[in-house]
């Protein structure tokens, strides 16, 4: 069964949003920084695996980041809050759009 949770890391002022499979592994992950909720990561394990197979993993990681590797049950010091699928999807789509827009903008 898929679940959705979020955790706050106050040392870095980052919210982590996770879509987790039945075994506790992260399927998709979003990281938002600070009061403005700047998207840092919006990564999908399946997309990363596909990019790796195509030799594009570095390109994927530079835009979307990575998902956490160990299962969530092995993490220490987090207090996950449950989310609905809709809440996660809203955060996911907003973060992905922000990262894609940032990628398209020319560097200054």
Backbone as JSON Lines, residues from 0, in Angstrom:
{"i":0,"aa":"X","n":[0.83,-1.18,0.0],"ca":[0.0,0.0,0.0],"c":[0.88,1.25,0.0]}
{"i":1,"aa":"X","n":[0.6,2.15,-0.87],"ca":[1.33,3.41,-0.96],"c":[0.83,4.37,0.12]}
{"i":2,"aa":"X","n":[1.77,5.08,0.74],"ca":[1.42,6.1,1.73],"c":[2.17,7.38,1.4]}
{"i":3,"aa":"X","n":[1.69,8.48,1.97],"ca":[2.28,9.79,1.75],"c":[2.49,10.46,3.09]}
{"i":4,"aa":"X","n":[3.69,10.99,3.31],"ca":[4.01,11.64,4.57],"c":[4.88,12.86,4.31]}
{"i":5,"aa":"X","n":[4.95,13.71,5.33],"ca":[5.88,14.82,5.28],"c":[6.58,14.94,6.63]}
{"i":6,"aa":"X","n":[7.79,15.48,6.6],"ca":[8.6,15.67,7.8],"c":[9.29,17.03,7.69]}
{"i":7,"aa":"X","n":[9.52,17.66,8.82],"ca":[10.22,18.95,8.83],"c":[11.57,18.77,9.49]}
{"i":8,"aa":"X","n":[12.6,19.28,8.85],"ca":[13.96,19.28,9.39],"c":[14.29,20.71,9.75]}
{"i":9,"aa":"X","n":[14.15,21.06,11.03],"ca":[14.28,22.46,11.44],"c":[15.7,22.98,11.33]}
{"i":10,"aa":"X","n":[16.72,22.12,11.42],"ca":[18.1,22.58,11.31],"c":[18.38,23.24,9.97]}
{"i":11,"aa":"X","n":[17.72,22.78,8.94],"ca":[17.93,23.32,7.58],"c":[16.7,24.05,7.05]}
{"i":12,"aa":"X","n":[15.61,24.1,7.84],"ca":[14.36,24.73,7.44],"c":[13.83,24.11,6.14]}
{"i":13,"aa":"X","n":[13.78,22.78,6.11],"ca":[13.35,22.05,4.91],"c":[12.18,21.13,5.26]}
{"i":14,"aa":"X","n":[11.15,21.19,4.43],"ca":[10.05,20.21,4.48],"c":[10.36,19.11,3.48]}
{"i":15,"aa":"X","n":[10.22,17.87,3.89],"ca":[10.38,16.7,3.04],"c":[9.01,16.06,2.86]}
{"i":16,"aa":"X","n":[8.65,15.8,1.63],"ca":[7.4,15.12,1.29],"c":[7.77,13.81,0.6]}
{"i":17,"aa":"X","n":[7.16,12.71,1.04],"ca":[7.52,11.4,0.52],"c":[6.28,10.62,0.1]}
{"i":18,"aa":"X","n":[6.41,9.94,-1.03],"ca":[5.48,8.9,-1.43],"c":[6.25,7.6,-1.2]}
{"i":19,"aa":"X","n":[5.68,6.7,-0.39],"ca":[6.4,5.53,0.09],"c":[5.63,4.27,-0.29]}
{"i":20,"aa":"X","n":[6.36,3.25,-0.77],"ca":[5.7,1.99,-1.14],"c":[5.44,1.13,0.1]}
{"i":21,"aa":"X","n":[4.83,-0.02,-0.1],"ca":[4.44,-0.9,1.01],"c":[5.63,-1.39,1.83]}
{"i":22,"aa":"X","n":[6.81,-1.43,1.23],"ca":[8.02,-1.87,1.95],"c":[8.76,-0.73,2.62]}
{"i":23,"aa":"X","n":[8.23,0.5,2.51],"ca":[8.85,1.65,3.16],"c":[9.87,2.38,2.32]}
{"i":24,"aa":"X","n":[10.03,2.02,1.05],"ca":[10.98,2.7,0.18],"c":[10.34,3.92,-0.48]}
{"i":25,"aa":"X","n":[11.13,4.97,-0.62],"ca":[10.64,6.21,-1.21],"c":[10.5,6.04,-2.72]}
{"i":26,"aa":"X","n":[9.3,6.31,-3.22],"ca":[9.01,6.25,-4.65],"c":[9.22,7.63,-5.28]}
{"i":27,"aa":"X","n":[8.7,8.65,-4.58],"ca":[8.88,10.04,-5.03],"c":[9.17,10.89,-3.8]}
{"i":28,"aa":"X","n":[9.94,11.95,-4.02],"ca":[10.36,12.8,-2.91],"c":[10.4,14.25,-3.36]}
{"i":29,"aa":"X","n":[9.91,15.14,-2.48],"ca":[9.98,16.58,-2.7],"c":[10.65,17.2,-1.48]}
{"i":30,"aa":"X","n":[11.52,18.19,-1.71],"ca":[12.13,18.96,-0.64],"c":[11.87,20.43,-0.92]}
{"i":31,"aa":"X","n":[11.34,21.13,0.1],"ca":[11.03,22.56,-0.02],"c":[11.78,23.32,1.06]}
{"i":32,"aa":"X","n":[12.47,24.38,0.67],"ca":[13.32,25.16,1.57],"c":[12.66,26.45,2.0]}
{"i":33,"aa":"X","n":[12.71,26.71,3.29],"ca":[12.39,28.0,3.87],"c":[10.95,28.45,3.76]}
{"i":34,"aa":"X","n":[10.73,29.68,4.23],"ca":[9.37,30.23,4.24],"c":[8.76,30.36,2.85]}
{"i":35,"aa":"X","n":[9.58,30.55,1.83],"ca":[9.08,30.66,0.47],"c":[8.83,29.32,-0.2]}
{"i":36,"aa":"X","n":[9.16,28.24,0.5],"ca":[8.99,26.87,-0.01],"c":[9.65,26.68,-1.38]}
{"i":37,"aa":"X","n":[10.9,27.12,-1.5],"ca":[11.65,26.94,-2.75],"c":[11.91,25.46,-2.97]}
{"i":38,"aa":"X","n":[11.54,24.97,-4.15],"ca":[11.74,23.56,-4.48],"c":[13.23,23.26,-4.64]}
{"i":39,"aa":"X","n":[13.7,22.27,-3.89],"ca":[15.08,21.8,-4.01],"c":[15.14,20.48,-4.78]}
{"i":40,"aa":"X","n":[14.15,19.63,-4.53],"ca":[14.1,18.29,-5.11],"c":[12.66,17.93,-5.42]}
{"i":41,"aa":"X","n":[12.47,17.24,-6.52],"ca":[11.18,16.63,-6.87],"c":[11.54,15.41,-7.72]}
{"i":42,"aa":"X","n":[12.02,14.37,-7.06],"ca":[12.6,13.21,-7.74],"c":[11.69,11.99,-7.66]}
{"i":43,"aa":"X","n":[11.75,11.23,-8.73],"ca":[11.02,9.97,-8.84],"c":[12.03,8.84,-9.01]}
{"i":44,"aa":"X","n":[11.91,7.8,-8.2],"ca":[12.82,6.66,-8.31],"c":[12.71,6.02,-9.69]}
{"i":45,"aa":"X","n":[11.52,5.83,-10.19],"ca":[11.33,5.19,-11.51],"c":[11.96,6.03,-12.62]}
{"i":46,"aa":"X","n":[11.77,7.34,-12.57],"ca":[12.37,8.21,-13.58],"c":[13.89,8.16,-13.51]}
{"i":47,"aa":"X","n":[14.43,8.19,-12.29],"ca":[15.88,8.14,-12.13],"c":[16.43,6.82,-12.67]}
{"i":48,"aa":"X","n":[15.76,5.71,-12.38],"ca":[16.21,4.41,-12.88],"c":[16.2,4.38,-14.41]}
{"i":49,"aa":"X","n":[15.17,4.96,-15.0],"ca":[15.1,5.04,-16.46],"c":[16.23,5.91,-17.01]}
{"i":50,"aa":"X","n":[16.47,7.05,-16.38],"ca":[17.56,7.94,-16.81],"c":[18.9,7.24,-16.68]}
{"i":51,"aa":"X","n":[19.1,6.51,-15.6],"ca":[20.35,5.78,-15.4],"c":[20.54,4.75,-16.51]}
{"i":52,"aa":"X","n":[19.49,4.05,-16.86],"ca":[19.57,3.06,-17.93],"c":[19.9,3.67,-19.28]}
{"i":53,"aa":"X","n":[19.5,4.93,-19.47],"ca":[19.77,5.66,-20.71],"c":[21.06,6.46,-20.65]}
{"i":54,"aa":"X","n":[21.78,6.36,-19.52],"ca":[23.03,7.13,-19.38],"c":[22.81,8.61,-19.1]}
{"i":55,"aa":"X","n":[21.63,8.97,-18.57],"ca":[21.3,10.37,-18.29],"c":[21.09,10.66,-16.8]}
{"i":56,"aa":"X","n":[21.62,9.82,-15.92],"ca":[21.35,10.0,-14.49],"c":[21.88,11.33,-13.96]}
{"i":57,"aa":"X","n":[23.06,11.76,-14.41],"ca":[23.61,13.03,-13.94],"c":[22.73,14.2,-14.36]}
{"i":58,"aa":"X","n":[22.22,14.14,-15.57],"ca":[21.32,15.19,-16.07],"c":[20.03,15.23,-15.23]}
{"i":59,"aa":"X","n":[19.46,14.05,-14.97],"ca":[18.24,13.97,-14.17],"c":[18.47,14.53,-12.77]}
{"i":60,"aa":"X","n":[19.55,14.1,-12.13],"ca":[19.87,14.54,-10.77],"c":[20.09,16.04,-10.7]}
{"i":61,"aa":"X","n":[20.69,16.63,-11.73],"ca":[20.96,18.07,-11.71],"c":[19.67,18.89,-11.75]}
{"i":62,"aa":"X","n":[18.62,18.34,-12.31],"ca":[17.34,19.04,-12.38],"c":[16.44,18.68,-11.19]}
{"i":63,"aa":"X","n":[16.28,17.37,-10.94],"ca":[15.27,16.9,-9.99],"c":[15.81,16.38,-8.66]}
{"i":64,"aa":"X","n":[17.1,16.1,-8.57],"ca":[17.66,15.54,-7.35],"c":[17.48,14.03,-7.3]}
{"i":65,"aa":"X","n":[17.54,13.47,-6.1],"ca":[17.44,12.03,-5.88],"c":[16.41,11.73,-4.79]}
{"i":66,"aa":"X","n":[15.97,10.48,-4.74],"ca":[15.13,10.02,-3.64],"c":[16.03,9.39,-2.58]}
{"i":67,"aa":"X","n":[15.54,9.35,-1.36],"ca":[16.26,8.7,-0.26],"c":[16.35,7.21,-0.55]}
{"i":68,"aa":"X","n":[17.46,6.58,-0.17],"ca":[17.64,5.16,-0.47],"c":[17.15,4.21,0.62]}
{"i":69,"aa":"X","n":[17.51,4.42,1.89],"ca":[17.04,3.43,2.89],"c":[15.53,3.52,3.1]}
{"i":70,"aa":"X","n":[14.91,2.42,3.48],"ca":[13.48,2.47,3.78],"c":[13.2,3.41,4.95]}
{"i":71,"aa":"X","n":[12.07,4.02,4.93],"ca":[11.69,5.03,5.93],"c":[11.71,4.46,7.35]}
{"i":72,"aa":"X","n":[11.49,3.16,7.49],"ca":[11.5,2.53,8.82],"c":[12.88,2.59,9.47]}
{"i":73,"aa":"X","n":[13.94,2.8,8.7],"ca":[15.3,2.84,9.24],"c":[15.75,4.26,9.6]}
{"i":74,"aa":"X","n":[14.93,5.25,9.34],"ca":[15.31,6.64,9.6],"c":[15.15,6.95,11.07]}
{"i":75,"aa":"X","n":[16.03,7.81,11.55],"ca":[15.96,8.27,12.93],"c":[15.7,9.77,12.96]}
{"i":76,"aa":"X","n":[15.05,10.23,14.0],"ca":[14.89,11.66,14.22],"c":[13.9,12.35,13.31]}
{"i":77,"aa":"X","n":[12.94,11.62,12.8],"ca":[11.9,12.28,12.01],"c":[10.53,11.94,12.61]}
{"i":78,"aa":"X","n":[9.61,12.86,12.4],"ca":[8.27,12.69,12.93],"c":[7.29,12.85,11.76]}
{"i":79,"aa":"X","n":[7.07,11.79,11.01],"ca":[6.24,11.92,9.8],"c":[4.79,12.23,10.11]}
{"i":80,"aa":"X","n":[4.25,13.12,9.29],"ca":[2.84,13.47,9.35],"c":[2.17,12.91,8.1]}
{"i":81,"aa":"X","n":[1.05,12.26,8.27],"ca":[0.34,11.67,7.13],"c":[-0.22,12.74,6.21]}
{"i":82,"aa":"X","n":[-0.22,12.42,4.93],"ca":[-0.81,13.28,3.9],"c":[-1.76,12.44,3.07]}
{"i":83,"aa":"X","n":[-2.67,13.1,2.38],"ca":[-3.5,12.4,1.4],"c":[-2.75,12.38,0.08]}
{"i":84,"aa":"X","n":[-3.17,11.52,-0.82],"ca":[-2.57,11.46,-2.15],"c":[-2.73,12.81,-2.85]}
{"i":85,"aa":"X","n":[-3.88,13.45,-2.69],"ca":[-4.11,14.75,-3.33],"c":[-3.17,15.82,-2.79]}
{"i":86,"aa":"X","n":[-2.94,15.82,-1.48],"ca":[-2.01,16.8,-0.89],"c":[-0.61,16.6,-1.46]}
{"i":87,"aa":"X","n":[-0.18,15.35,-1.54],"ca":[1.15,15.07,-2.1],"c":[1.21,15.5,-3.56]}
{"i":88,"aa":"X","n":[0.22,15.16,-4.34],"ca":[0.22,15.49,-5.77],"c":[0.27,17.0,-6.0]}
{"i":89,"aa":"X","n":[-0.39,17.76,-5.16],"ca":[-0.36,19.22,-5.28],"c":[1.06,19.74,-5.05]}
{"i":90,"aa":"X","n":[1.71,19.26,-3.99],"ca":[3.09,19.67,-3.69],"c":[4.01,19.2,-4.81]}
{"i":91,"aa":"X","n":[3.84,17.96,-5.26],"ca":[4.67,17.39,-6.32],"c":[4.59,18.22,-7.61]}
{"i":92,"aa":"X","n":[3.38,18.5,-8.07],"ca":[3.23,19.2,-9.34],"c":[3.76,20.63,-9.26]}
{"i":93,"aa":"X","n":[3.58,21.28,-8.13],"ca":[4.11,22.64,-7.95],"c":[5.64,22.62,-7.96]}
{"i":94,"aa":"X","n":[6.24,21.71,-7.23],"ca":[7.71,21.62,-7.17],"c":[8.29,21.24,-8.53]}
{"i":95,"aa":"X","n":[7.68,20.29,-9.22],"ca":[8.18,19.9,-10.54],"c":[8.14,21.07,-11.5]}
{"i":96,"aa":"X","n":[7.04,21.8,-11.47],"ca":[6.93,22.97,-12.35],"c":[8.01,23.99,-12.06]}
{"i":97,"aa":"X","n":[8.26,24.25,-10.78],"ca":[9.29,25.21,-10.4],"c":[10.67,24.75,-10.87]}
{"i":98,"aa":"X","n":[11.01,23.5,-10.66],"ca":[12.31,22.99,-11.09],"c":[12.46,23.0,-12.61]}
{"i":99,"aa":"X","n":[11.41,22.67,-13.33],"ca":[11.45,22.69,-14.79],"c":[11.59,24.12,-15.3]}
{"i":100,"aa":"X","n":[10.88,25.07,-14.69],"ca":[11.01,26.48,-15.08],"c":[12.41,26.98,-14.84]}
{"i":101,"aa":"X","n":[12.98,26.62,-13.71],"ca":[14.33,27.04,-13.37],"c":[15.35,26.46,-14.37]}
{"i":102,"aa":"X","n":[15.12,25.24,-14.81],"ca":[16.0,24.59,-15.78],"c":[15.94,25.3,-17.13]}
{"i":103,"aa":"X","n":[14.77,25.77,-17.51],"ca":[14.59,26.42,-18.81],"c":[15.16,27.84,-18.86]}
{"i":104,"aa":"X","n":[15.24,28.49,-17.69],"ca":[15.75,29.87,-17.66],"c":[17.23,29.9,-17.99]}
{"i":105,"aa":"X","n":[17.63,30.86,-18.8],"ca":[19.07,30.97,-19.08],"c":[19.82,31.41,-17.83]}
{"i":106,"aa":"X","n":[21.04,30.92,-17.7],"ca":[21.89,31.29,-16.56],"c":[22.36,32.71,-16.73]}
{"i":107,"aa":"X","n":[22.46,33.42,-15.61],"ca":[22.96,34.8,-15.69],"c":[24.28,34.95,-15.01]}
